[in-house]
Amino acid sequence: MTHVYGTPDDAPSTAYFQKGADDYARYRPTYAPAAVDLVLEGLDPPARALDVGCGTGIFSRLLAARGARVVGVDPSHDMLEEARRAPPVEGEGAVEYRLGTAESTGLPDASRDLVTCAQAFHWFDAAKALKELHRVLLRGGRLALVWNVRAEGDAFTAEYDEVVRRAQAAAKAAGRKVEVTRDADPTLGGWFEGVRVQAFDNAHALDLDGLLGRARSASYFPKAGPLREDLEAALRAAFERHAREGRVALAQRTEVTLATRVDRRR
């Protein structure tokens, strides 16, 4: 039985997000406001930020809305095009989007106060990325790794998780890269220190179209075929069981891992 994923099974991970960027932009959740405040806490304005693996610019715009001057870097042309289509940020902040990777950002040495990575670090070569992010940060600069992570405890989220597990298992069986880790050790290689982690509630309210769109935006979700039909049928059934006033809520939290640049000679 064939399930169509939209990219070859042996494609590099950067290719997994070349298509479907419109679904990602429309249906992926934002991040808890308190998490964004924490990321910027104590930095002199305007903070000069690099948002690496910026995708469609969700986190880049949140930083800019608080006055940061942001460069968003991503290896996907499609993602960056979606980011550039978003309405301009009001206020003093600004975002510029560039093609690049976490391992090779293209930014000058010691040019950023802050590096952020929202929902993307698990796709990087961690050792190479941390060395590169150390290079672009100023002395005492801050690294913030951010994820929206589903929380346990309610029936609808448990049913959504079961759909996710089925989709991921099928994608793995087809030879696709499926990244499920949503945390990281920034001290790898000795480039960062002073790690601290905080989490903030960030439930995601969805109508039926939003629920299906969020599922489809995942790289492991099949683009066509019998499995996609089965998974979407399961999501529709879960929605019918649990919706209140036309919406369901996925239980999730925004987790932030902060670390400080180690100042040392290389």
N, C-alpha and C positions, 0 to 999 in steps of 0.2 A: 504494500500500500504506500503510495507516494504522498508526501506532504511538501508543499512548496514553501520555501523560506525567503526567496527573493535574492539571495546571494549564494554563490557556490559554497559547498561545505568546507573547501580548503582555502577560502578567502581570508585575507588578514583581517584582524578585528576592526581596523579602521574602515573597512568596506561595509560593515554591518549597519552603519548609520548613514550611508549615502542615499538611501531611499527611505521614504516614510517620515521625513523630517516634518512634513505638515502635520501628521498625527502627533508627533512629539511636541510640537509647538502648541497645538490646540488642547491636548489632553493631559500632559504631564502636570503634576501638582507644583504649586509654588512652595516656598519654605517658610517656616515659622518666623514671624517678624523678630521675636526675641533672639533667634539664632543669628539673624543678620546683625542685630545690634551687638551681640557678643563678638562676632568676627571683627567688627570695627572698633570695639571698645578701647579707649585709650590712645588711639592713633590720631595724630595731629591732622586736621583737615586742611586741604583735601587729600585724602589718602590716595596714593598711587598704587593701583591694584592690577594684578594679572589674574584673570580668571581662565584657568587652563582646562581644556576639555569643555569649553563653554557651551557647546551644542547650539541650541536655539536662543541662547542668551538669557535664560530665566534668571539665573543668579547674578549675571553681569548687570542686568537692569535694576535688580534690588539694591546692589551696591551703589550704582550711580544715582538712584533715587534718594540716597542718603548723602550725596555730595561727593562720592569717590570718582576719581578719574580712572577709568577702567580700560584695559586692553584685553579683549576676549580672544583666545586662541583655540582653534579646533582644526583637526585634519579633514573634516567633511565639508566639501563645497556646499552641499545641499543644506546642511545644518546652518552654515554661516549665511546663506541666502535667506533662510527663514528668520534668522536673527536680525538681519538688516531690514526686513520688511516690517518689523515691529514699530509701533509708534515711538517717536523720540522721547527720551526721558525729560521730564520737566525739572527745572531747578538748575543748580550749578554743576551737577555731575554730568559725566559724558561717557560714552562707550565707543570704542573703535574695535572692529573685528578684523582679525588676520588669520591667514592659513598658517598652521604650525602644529607641533606636537608637544607633549609634556617633556619629551626627551630632547627636543630641539625647538625651543620657543622662538628663537630669532630676536629676542630682546637683548639690550646691552647689559653688561655686568653692572651689579649694584644699582639698579634703576627702579626698583619697586619697594614700597613699604610692606606690601601684603601680597601673598599669593593664595588664591582660593581654588578649590577643585570641588565642584558640586556634582555628585552622582556619577563620577567618572574615574576616580583613582584606581579602581579595581581593574580597569582596562590597560593600565600603563605598565611598562617595565619599571617596577618600583625603584630599583637601585639606580638606574640611569636618570629617572625623572627627579628623584630627590636631589641628586647631585646638580642637575640643571636648575632646579628651583632655588637651591642654595646660591647658585651663581648669580641669578638675577635679583636676589634680595639684597637690600642694604644691611649693614651691621645691625643686629638686633631685630631684623625683619621677622614677620609672622607668616606662618603657614596655617591654613585652615582647610581641613578636609571635611566635607559636608555630605550627608546622605539623608534622604527620606527612607525610613525603615518601617515596614509594617509592624504593628504591635499586636499582641495576642489579647484574647479576652472577649471577643464577640462572635456570634454565629456567622454573620455575613462575611466578615474578614476571613474566618476559617474556611468558608466555602470558596472564596476568591483564591486563597492560598493553595487550595487543592487543585484548582484550574492551573495556577502557575506551575505547581510541581509537575503536573501532567505535560504541560507544554515544554518545560525545561528538560524533562526526561526524554521526550521524543526528539528534541533538538540535539541533545547529547548523543543519542543513539544514531542520529544522522551525521555525526561527526562535526557538529558545529561547536564553537567555543561558547560556553555558557558561564558567565561570571556571576556567582551568587554571593561572594564575600562583600560585606558592606562595612568593613573597618580596615585599618591599616596601622602599621607601626612606623611612624615618621622618623624614628631614631635609627632605622636601617642605614648602615654606612657611616654613621656618626655625623651626619650633616645637620641634624636638628636635635633639640633637647627640650626639657620642660613641658612634657606632654600633659595635657588635661583634656577631659572629655565631659561634655554636658549634652543633655537631651531636652527637647521641648515638644509638647503635644502639638500635633499638626494634622488632625483628621481631614480627609479628602472627601467632600460631598460631591456626589455624581448623579446625574440623570442617566437614563439607559444609554443614550448615545455616548455620553462621557465615559461610562463604564466600559463599553465595548472599545471605544477609542483608546482609553488608557491601556487595555490589554493588548490591542493591536500595535501600540507604539513600542512594545518590548521587542528586542532583537531576536528573542527565541520563539516568538509567537508566529505560527505558520501563516503565510500570506494567502494560501489557498489550500484546498484539499479536504478530505473527510475529517481529519483531526480538527482543523479550524472550525468546521461546522459543528462538531460535537462540543468543542470548548465554548463556542459562542452560545450554543443552546443551554449549556450548563450555567453560563453567566446570566442569560435571560431568565432562567428558572429561579436562580438565586435572587435576582432583582425582584421578581414577582413576589417571592416569599417575604422579603425584608424591606421593601421600599415603603417609605412614609412620605406622603405628599409628593410623590413622584421622584424621590431621591433616596439613595443609600449613602452610608458613610463608611469609607475604609479607615480603620483605626491605624494610625501611623504616628511616628514622631520624627522630628528632625534632630539628627545626632551630629554634633560638631566636635572634631578633634583638632585642638590647637597645639602648635609647637613653635619654638623660637629658633631662629637661625644660629647655629654654632659659629662663633667668630674665631676662625683659625686660619693658619697658612696652609695652602694646599701644595 
